[in-house]
Amino acid sequence: RKLLDYVRGKDEERYQSLIKRLGLRR
């Protein structure tokens, strides 16, 4: 759980970008 949070916080921007891209693509 801690590791996931760590990666999530570090790649939060990348993750959000991916979601945004998916939403736009959809």
ABEGO torsion letter per residue (X at the ends): XAAAAAAAAAAAAAAAAAAAAAAAAX
